[in-house]
Amino acid sequence: MRIYAERKRRLTRQLIADATAIAWSVLWIWVAITVYGVVKALAAPGKKLESAGVSLAADLAEAQSKAQGIPLVGESVGKPFGSAANAAETIAEAGRTQQSAVGDLATVLAVLTAGVPILLALALWIPLRLTWIRAASIAAKLRKYEGGSELLALRALATAPLRRLAELDSNVVAGWRNGDPQAVEDLAALELGRLGLRVTPKR
């Protein structure tokens, strides 16, 4: 399988494209982490609410326990403290819920922030790379086979830009039609060059 081109110009473009895709992904991951941190900071009031509720509930529960120790009236005196402790625990639970909601929001926003631009970039980059890898791998095999030049020449005639074809000798098409080996080799070289491959693989 051919991953990168053999010719310097095409290879340089591929390396730049790959590096750009990686840098783009890293950039948006960093932005997503920053967004997560900023949104997660909004959970601070919830933490304080939870801490205050837990602390108040503990104090009220302790007061209830002490009040219940009073002879005769302990149960009735301690009951309001118990109710207040339950209310304080409700406040603490509200703080936990707020933290959970903020955490979920931070996660969703971070995933969207990084995921959307990265997926869009990959949707453009990966098909192009895979298309080239498939075409270059097949062409690299064909150049070794007997008769492979004819297939590469035919491919060049079918897909090469007219500008590139015009750069060849004006009789190249007629030569290919007549089976001229030089015309076939010129067209095969054009197709290999278009893919960034050498006519003869480097040993």
N, C-alpha and C positions, 0 to 999 in steps of 0.2 A: 504494500500500500504506500502510495506517495503522499506524504503529509505536506511537504513544502516544495516549492519550485527549485530548479537547479540553477536557473539564471539569476544573476544578482539583482537585476531591476525588479523582477516579479517577486523574488524572495524578500527583498526589502519592503515592498508594499505589503506583503502578507504579514511580515513580522510587525510592521507598524499597525496594521489593522488588528492583529491579535493583541498587541500591547494596549492599543486604544480600548478594545473591548474589556480587557482586564481592568484597566485604569478606570473606565466608566463604571464598572461593577463595584470596584472598591470605593469609588467616590460616593455612590448612592448608598452603599452599606454604611459608610461613615455618617452620611446625612441621616439615615434611618436610625442609627444608634443615638445620634444627637437629638432627634425628634423624640425618641423613646425616653431619653433622660429628662427632657424638658416637660413632657406630658406627665411622666411618672412623678415629677416634683409636685404636681397638683394634688398628689395623695397626702401631702404633709398635714393639711387640716384634718383629714380622716385619721391619721396616726395620733394626732393630739386628742381628737375626740375619743378614740378608742382608749388611749392611755388615761384620760380623765375619767371616762366611764368605769374602767376597771378599778382605778384607784378609789373612786367614790363608792363603788359597789362593795369593795373590800372594807372600807371604813364603816359603812352602814351595816354590813354584816357583823362586824366586830361589835358595833354599838348594840345591835339587836341581841347578840349573845350575852353581852354584859347586862342589858336591860332584863333579859329573861331570868337573870340570877336574882332579881329583886323578889323577896318573898311576897306571896299572895297576888300582887299586881304585875309580876314580871311578864307573863304571857301577853297581857293586853298592852303593856307599855312597849314591849319589843315588836309587836306586830307592825306598827307604822314604819319602823326602821327596815323591816323585811320587805315591805312594799316598795319603799324608797330604793332599797338595794336592787330589787328587780327592775325598777325603772332605770337605774344607773347602768345595769347590764344591757338594757335595751339601747341606751345611748352608745355603749361600747360596741354593740353589734352594728349599729348604724355607721359607726366609724369604720368597722371592718368592711361593710358593704361598699362604702364609698371608695375605700382603697382598692377593693376588688374591681369595681367598675372602672376606676382610673387605670388600673393595671391592664385590664382587657382593652381599653381604648388605646393605651400606649402601644400595646402589641399590634393591634390592627393597623394603626397609623404607621408604625414602623415597617410592617410587612408591605403595606401598600406603597409607602415612600420608596422602598428599595425594589420591591417586586415589579411594579409597573414599568419603570424605565429600563430595568435590566432585562425583563422579558421582551420588551419592544426591541431592544438592541440585539438580543440573541435571535429574535425572530427574523431579523434582517441579516445578521452575520452568519449564523449556523447554516442556513440553506445555501448561501453562496460558497462557504468553505466546503460543505459536503459535495456540492455539485462539482467544484474544482477537483477535489480529492478523487471523486469517482472517475471523472474524465481524464485526469492526469495519470491515474493508476492504470487505466486501460491503455492509454496512449504509450505509457512507458513499457508495457508488455508488448504492444504491437510493433514497436520499433525494433524489437529483438527477433520477431518472427519473420519467416520468409513470406513475402506477400503482404507484410504489414504496411509497407510504404504505400502500396496501392490504396489500402483502406484509409490511411491517414490523409493521402492526397484527396480522396473522395470526400472525406470529412471537411477538409479545408475548402474545397469547392462549394460545399453545402452550407458552411457556417461562417467562414472567414469574412470579415468586413470587406466590402468592395474596394475600399481604399488600399487595404493590404494586398488584395489580389492585383490591383492596378500597378503596384510597385514591382511586380514580377515581370518577366519578359512577356511581350505582347503575344507571343506564340505559345505560351505555356499551356493554355487550355487545349489548343489544337494538338500540341505535343502529348498532353495527357491522353487525349482521345485516340491518338495513334500509338500509344504505348511507349512514348519516348522516355527512357529511363531518367534522363536529366530533368525533364518536366515533372515526372512523378516524384523525384527526390526533392525538387524545389517546393512542390506543394506540400509534401510530407514535412519538410523543414519548417514551412510556414505554420502548419498546424501545431507542431511541437513547440515552436517559438512562441506561438500565441498562448500556450499553456505554461510557458516558462521552463520548458524542458530542452535539453541539448539533443542534437541529432544523434550523437553517439554518447551513451551513458559514460560518466566519469568512472574510471576504475580506481 
